[in-house]
Amino acid sequence: MIVYNEATNHDILELLAKRFKEYRLAARMSQRELALKSGLGYTTISHFEQGKHTNISLGNFISLLRCVGMEKRMVEILPELPVPPMALKEINKMIPKRVRRKEQQ
């Protein structure tokens, strides 16, 4: 199991490739069928799944996800912030940076 805060980019890409292969197989799709459906080359898909091709573009990865019906899960990678950044900035302006108290004698 990968510890994400210690994982390298290469480790994470290998994990994504391994998981993608599992989804492709669950969809009962061969690499050749996937290549035809996605518009990517068979060799690109094969090398990606083997961890040899770690420079796959985000656009190509999304195309692969669409082919196995997983594109809707991409939202889980970067979920919407609960508070918009500009609203958060305004809220932070109202929070005091320090508290001063008069000395009581």
N, C-alpha and C positions, 0 to 999 in steps of 0.2 A: 504494500500500500504506500502511496506517495504522500509525504508530508508536504503540503502545498507551499508553505513558507520557505522550505528548503529545496524545493524542486527547481530544476533549471527549465528554461524554455523547451529544450530538447525533451526532457522528461515528460512535460505536460503534452507536447505534441505526440509523443509516442503513446501516451495514455489515450488521447483523443483518437488516434489511428486505430488502436486496439478496440476501443469501444465502438468506433464507426463500423469496423469489420463485423462485430457482433450484431449490430443493427442490420447491416446488409444481409448477413446470413439469416437473421430472423425474418427478413422480408423475402427470403427465398430468391435472392437475386445473385447472379454470377457477376464477376468483375466485368466481363464482356457486355452483359446486359446493362450494367450500370454505366459503362462507358458510352454505350449508344444512347441511353436515356439522358445522361448528364451533359453529353457533348465533350467530355474529357477523354483523354487517351487512356487506353487499357493499361499501358505501362505506367502512366502517372498514378492511376488508382492502385495498381499493384505495388509500386514503390512506396506510396503513401501508407498503405496498410502494413507494409513490412518495416516501416520506420526509416526507410532509405531516403525518402523525399520529404524533408521537413520544411521546405519552403513553399508549400502549397498556399496559394493566395486565399484570402478570406472569401472572395467571390466564388472561387472554385469549391471551397469547403461548404459554403451555403448551397451551391448547386447539388453537391453530394447529399447534404441533409434533406433537401427537397425530394430527392429521389427515393429516400427511405421514409419520408413522411415525418421528419423531425425538425423541420424549419421553424415550427411554432415554439419549440423549446429554446430557441436562441435567445428569447426574451429573458430567460432565467439566468443567462450569463451576466447581463447588466440590467437588473430590474430598475424600474422607475424609482427615483428618489421619493421618499415619503413627503418631503417638503422641497419645493423648487429652490434652487440655489440662491436666487435673488431674494426670495422671501426669507431664507435663512440668514442672508447677509443683513437684512433689515432687523430681524430679531436680535442678531448678535450686537447690533449697534445699541440696542436698548439695555443690554446686560452690562452692568458696571464692570470695569476692569479691576477696580480695587474698592475697598470699603474704608472710609475714614470715619473715625469716631472721635468726638471731643473727649478729652480726658476728664473724668469725673473726679472732683476733689472732695 
